[in-house]
């Protein structure tokens, strides 16, 4: 036995409803004929056989009726709507609350930006912190706070904020720029280069990041070169009272290092070319030094560090160094303060 089409059952239920409406007087007597014609049209349109005298038990919904079924539906719908309204009544409140927090956080960020323009960085940091507390999912707040931290020289805190911004949004190029600046200011040039490169990958046309990357690469290269030679940045290799290349203030290198020193070669050439060697040998101080050299272990070369402990020898060395213009070119503190 094939299943009955539910559409035909619905059409049949409608025909029964219209027929009942004629019988119970819902339809006026003047309209009954028109209604019967309408019922016949419905029956033929949906291919449903209809006869008020011989109902089709397979299609009929009796003893129920279309009206009673519809009333049940309306009651069920009302209960369902009431339940849904109760459950969702708190959602608009929560959504509104979240929206208000986001708007308030934006106002705090704007206030922080204004304070930065006034160079009140501590107050700006406080505003950005309040914004983060209201909306910790916005990477801009961490990034802006990192910039303010850098202005105060709190580079470790700036690095931490930049990393937090990238946790929230790994595609936020400005956070990489903040991170690179923090590393650069902390003299971590290799890490700065890495951060700037990642930022440039995200924004290839960002001139600021590109220029900062070039500066960081230059510093990383020079820092690597200085580390290779063993001289820290900004160190002076020829401070007054010390020979170039000495291991410490007033220290003396080994003889091989001393003879290979360009300044010593320049000194010797100058003395020999101008007759200075002969005049120097006539100096009582030099004669005294040479006498001490002659007694140093059978005419051998004495320990230079011991020799330079002699006040007279130190004075002579100092005068010779002074005659050559003092320290080596480029000596002195490293004043490079360029920042990306």
C-alpha positions as CSV (number, residue, x, y, z in Angstrom):
1,X,0.0,0.0,0.0
2,X,1.5,3.3,-1.1
3,X,1.8,6.2,1.3
4,X,-0.8,8.9,1.0
5,X,0.4,12.3,-0.2
6,X,0.2,14.7,2.8
7,X,-0.7,17.5,0.4
8,X,-3.9,15.7,-0.7
9,X,-4.8,15.1,3.0
10,X,-4.4,18.8,3.6
11,X,-6.5,19.7,0.6
12,X,-9.2,17.2,1.7
13,X,-9.1,18.7,5.2
14,X,-9.6,22.2,3.7
15,X,-12.6,20.9,1.7
16,X,-14.0,19.3,4.9
17,X,-13.5,22.6,6.7
18,X,-15.3,24.6,4.0
19,X,-18.2,22.1,3.9
20,X,-18.5,22.3,7.8
21,X,-18.6,26.1,7.5
22,X,-21.5,25.8,5.1
23,X,-23.4,23.5,7.4
24,X,-22.8,25.4,10.6
25,X,-23.8,28.7,9.0
26,X,-20.4,30.3,9.0
27,X,-20.9,30.9,5.3
28,X,-24.1,32.9,4.5
29,X,-26.8,31.1,2.5
30,X,-26.3,33.6,-0.3
31,X,-22.7,32.6,-0.6
32,X,-23.2,28.8,-0.3
33,X,-23.4,28.2,-4.0
34,X,-20.2,30.2,-4.7
35,X,-18.5,28.3,-2.0
36,X,-19.6,24.9,-3.5
37,X,-18.2,26.0,-6.9
38,X,-14.9,27.0,-5.2
39,X,-14.7,23.6,-3.5
40,X,-15.2,21.9,-6.8
41,X,-12.4,23.9,-8.4
42,X,-10.1,23.1,-5.5
43,X,-10.9,19.4,-5.8
44,X,-10.2,19.3,-9.5
45,X,-7.0,21.4,-9.3
46,X,-5.4,19.0,-6.8
47,X,-7.0,15.8,-8.2
48,X,-8.7,15.1,-5.0
49,X,-12.1,13.3,-5.2
50,X,-14.6,15.0,-3.0
51,X,-18.1,14.2,-2.0
52,X,-19.9,15.4,1.0
53,X,-22.2,12.4,1.0
54,X,-19.4,9.8,0.9
55,X,-16.3,11.0,2.7
56,X,-12.9,9.4,1.9
57,X,-11.7,7.8,5.1
58,X,-8.1,7.5,3.8
59,X,-7.8,11.3,3.3
60,X,-10.1,12.5,6.1
61,X,-8.7,13.8,9.3
62,X,-11.9,13.2,11.3
63,X,-12.8,13.0,14.0
64,X,-10.3,15.9,14.2
65,X,-10.8,18.9,12.0
66,X,-8.5,21.4,10.3
67,X,-9.6,24.1,12.7
68,X,-8.8,22.0,15.8
69,X,-5.4,21.1,14.4
70,X,-4.6,24.7,13.6
71,X,-5.7,25.8,17.2
72,X,-3.2,23.2,18.6
73,X,-0.5,24.6,16.4
74,X,-1.2,28.2,17.6
75,X,-1.0,27.2,21.3
76,X,2.2,25.3,20.7
77,X,3.7,28.2,18.8
78,X,2.8,30.6,21.6
79,X,4.5,28.5,24.3
80,X,7.6,28.1,22.1
81,X,7.8,31.8,21.4
82,X,7.5,32.6,25.1
83,X,10.2,30.2,26.0
84,X,12.6,31.5,23.3
85,X,11.9,35.1,24.4
86,X,12.8,34.2,28.0
87,X,16.0,32.5,27.0
88,X,17.2,35.2,24.7
89,X,16.2,38.1,26.8
90,X,19.6,38.2,28.4
91,X,21.5,38.0,25.1
92,X,20.7,41.6,24.0
93,X,21.9,42.8,27.4
94,X,25.1,40.9,27.1
95,X,25.7,42.1,23.6
96,X,25.0,45.6,24.6
97,X,27.4,45.3,27.5
98,X,30.1,44.1,25.2
99,X,29.5,46.9,22.7
100,X,29.6,49.5,25.5
101,X,32.9,48.1,26.7
102,X,34.4,48.1,23.2
103,X,33.3,51.7,22.7
104,X,34.7,52.8,26.1
105,X,38.0,51.1,25.3
106,X,38.2,53.0,22.0
107,X,37.7,56.3,23.9
108,X,40.5,55.3,26.3
109,X,42.8,54.6,23.4
110,X,42.0,58.0,21.9
111,X,42.8,59.6,25.2
112,X,46.1,57.7,25.4
113,X,47.0,58.8,21.9
114,X,46.3,62.4,22.9
115,X,48.6,62.1,25.9
116,X,51.3,60.7,23.7
117,X,51.1,63.7,21.5
118,X,51.6,65.8,24.6
119,X,54.6,63.5,25.6
120,X,52.9,62.4,28.8
121,X,53.8,58.8,28.2
122,X,53.2,57.5,31.8
123,X,49.6,58.8,31.7
124,X,49.2,57.4,28.2
125,X,50.3,53.9,29.4
126,X,47.7,54.1,32.1
127,X,45.0,54.8,29.5
128,X,46.1,52.0,27.2
129,X,46.1,49.6,30.2
130,X,42.5,50.5,31.0
131,X,41.6,49.9,27.4
132,X,43.2,46.5,27.5
133,X,41.3,45.6,30.6
134,X,38.0,46.4,28.9
135,X,39.0,44.7,25.6
136,X,42.1,42.4,25.7
137,X,41.4,41.1,22.2
138,X,42.4,44.3,20.4
139,X,46.1,44.2,19.4
140,X,46.2,48.0,18.8
141,X,46.1,48.7,22.5
142,X,49.1,46.5,23.2
143,X,51.0,48.0,20.3
144,X,50.3,51.6,21.4
145,X,51.3,50.8,24.9
146,X,54.6,49.3,23.6
147,X,55.3,52.6,21.8
148,X,54.7,54.6,24.9
149,X,56.9,52.2,26.9
150,X,59.7,52.7,24.4
151,X,59.5,56.4,24.8
152,X,60.2,56.0,28.5
153,X,63.1,53.6,27.9
154,X,61.2,50.6,29.2
155,X,62.3,48.4,26.3
156,X,61.7,45.1,28.0
157,X,58.1,46.0,28.7
158,X,57.7,47.3,25.1
159,X,59.0,44.0,23.8
160,X,56.5,42.1,26.0
161,X,53.6,44.3,24.8
162,X,54.5,43.8,21.1
163,X,54.6,40.1,21.6
164,X,51.2,40.2,23.2
165,X,49.8,42.1,20.3
166,X,51.2,39.4,17.9
167,X,49.6,36.7,20.1
168,X,46.2,38.4,19.5
169,X,46.9,39.1,15.8
170,X,50.0,37.5,14.1
171,X,49.3,39.5,11.0
172,X,49.5,42.9,12.7
173,X,52.6,44.5,10.9
174,X,52.8,47.5,13.2
175,X,53.4,45.1,16.2
176,X,56.4,43.7,14.4
177,X,57.7,47.2,14.0
178,X,57.2,47.9,17.7
179,X,59.0,44.6,18.5
180,X,61.9,45.5,16.2
181,X,62.2,48.9,17.8
182,X,62.3,47.3,21.3
183,X,65.0,44.8,20.3
184,X,67.0,47.5,18.5
185,X,66.9,49.8,21.6
186,X,68.1,46.9,23.7
187,X,71.0,46.3,21.3
188,X,69.5,43.0,20.2
189,X,70.1,43.8,16.6
190,X,69.7,40.3,15.1
191,X,66.3,40.0,16.7
192,X,65.4,43.5,15.5
193,X,66.3,42.5,12.0
194,X,64.1,39.4,12.2
195,X,61.1,41.4,13.6
196,X,61.4,44.0,10.9
197,X,61.7,41.4,8.1
198,X,58.4,39.8,9.3
199,X,56.7,43.1,9.4
200,X,57.9,43.9,5.9
201,X,56.6,40.6,4.6
202,X,53.2,41.7,5.7
203,X,53.5,45.3,4.4
204,X,56.1,45.3,1.6
205,X,55.4,49.0,0.9
206,X,55.9,50.2,4.4
207,X,58.7,52.7,4.1
208,X,59.2,53.1,7.9
209,X,59.7,49.4,8.4
210,X,62.0,49.2,5.4
211,X,64.2,52.0,6.6
212,X,64.3,50.6,10.2
213,X,65.3,47.2,8.8
214,X,68.2,48.8,6.9
215,X,69.4,50.5,10.1
216,X,69.1,47.4,12.1
217,X,71.0,45.3,9.6
218,X,73.8,47.9,9.6
219,X,74.0,47.8,13.4
220,X,73.9,44.1,13.4
221,X,76.8,43.9,11.0
222,X,78.9,46.4,12.8
223,X,78.2,44.7,16.1
224,X,79.2,41.4,14.7
225,X,82.4,42.9,13.4
226,X,83.3,44.4,16.8
227,X,82.6,41.1,18.5
228,X,84.9,39.3,16.1
229,X,87.8,41.7,16.9
230,X,87.1,41.3,20.6
231,X,86.7,45.1,21.2
232,X,83.3,46.1,22.7
233,X,81.4,49.0,21.0
234,X,82.6,52.3,22.2
235,X,85.8,51.1,23.8
236,X,88.9,53.2,23.4
237,X,92.0,51.1,22.5
238,X,94.5,53.9,23.1
239,X,93.5,55.7,26.3
240,X,96.1,58.1,27.6
241,X,98.6,56.2,29.8
242,X,98.0,52.9,27.9
243,X,99.5,51.5,24.7
244,X,97.2,50.7,21.8
245,X,95.9,47.2,22.0
246,X,96.7,46.9,25.8
247,X,94.6,44.5,27.7
248,X,93.6,47.2,30.3
249,X,94.4,50.7,31.5
250,X,98.1,51.2,31.4
251,X,98.6,47.5,30.4
252,X,101.2,46.2,28.0
253,X,100.8,43.7,25.2
254,X,103.2,40.9,24.2
255,X,106.2,41.9,22.0
256,X,104.7,40.4,18.8
257,X,101.5,42.4,19.2
258,X,103.5,45.5,19.9
259,X,105.7,45.2,16.8
260,X,102.6,44.5,14.6
261,X,100.9,47.6,15.8
262,X,100.5,50.2,13.0
263,X,101.1,53.0,15.4
264,X,104.4,51.6,16.6
265,X,105.5,51.2,13.0
266,X,104.6,54.8,12.3
267,X,106.5,55.9,15.5
268,X,109.7,54.0,14.4
269,X,109.6,55.4,10.8
270,X,109.2,58.9,12.1
271,X,112.1,58.6,14.5
272,X,114.4,57.1,11.9
273,X,113.5,59.6,9.2
274,X,114.0,62.7,11.3
275,X,117.1,61.7,13.3
276,X,114.9,61.3,16.3
277,X,116.4,57.9,17.1
278,X,119.9,59.3,17.7
279,X,118.6,62.2,19.8
280,X,116.4,59.8,21.8
281,X,119.4,57.5,22.5
282,X,121.2,60.6,24.0
283,X,118.3,61.1,26.4
284,X,119.5,60.1,30.0
285,X,116.1,58.4,30.6
286,X,116.6,56.3,27.5
287,X,120.2,55.4,28.5
288,X,118.9,54.4,31.9
289,X,116.3,52.2,30.2
290,X,118.9,50.6,27.9
291,X,121.2,49.9,30.9
292,X,118.2,48.1,32.5
293,X,117.7,46.2,29.2
294,X,121.3,45.1,29.2
295,X,121.0,43.5,32.6
296,X,117.8,41.7,31.9
297,X,118.8,38.2,31.6
298,X,122.0,38.2,29.6
299,X,121.1,41.0,27.2
300,X,117.7,39.5,26.3
301,X,114.5,41.4,25.9
302,X,112.9,42.2,29.4
303,X,109.3,41.6,30.3
304,X,107.6,44.7,28.8
305,X,104.9,44.8,31.5
306,X,107.7,45.0,34.2
307,X,109.5,47.6,32.1
308,X,106.4,49.8,31.9
309,X,106.1,49.7,35.7
310,X,109.1,51.9,35.8
311,X,107.9,55.5,36.2
312,X,110.6,56.8,33.9
313,X,109.7,54.4,31.1
314,X,106.0,55.1,31.4
315,X,106.7,58.9,31.2
316,X,108.8,58.3,28.0
317,X,106.2,56.2,26.4
318,X,103.5,58.7,27.3
319,X,105.5,61.5,25.7
320,X,106.1,59.5,22.6
321,X,102.4,58.7,22.3
322,X,101.5,62.3,22.9
323,X,103.8,63.3,20.0
324,X,101.8,61.1,17.7
325,X,98.5,62.7,18.5
326,X,97.2,60.5,21.4
327,X,94.5,58.0,20.8
328,X,93.7,55.9,17.7
329,X,91.2,57.3,15.1
330,X,87.7,56.6,16.1
331,X,88.5,56.1,19.8
332,X,86.0,57.3,22.3
333,X,82.5,56.4,23.3
334,X,80.0,55.2,20.8
335,X,77.5,58.0,20.5
336,X,75.4,56.4,17.8
337,X,71.8,56.9,19.0
338,X,70.0,56.2,15.7
339,X,66.8,54.4,16.3
340,X,64.4,52.9,13.8
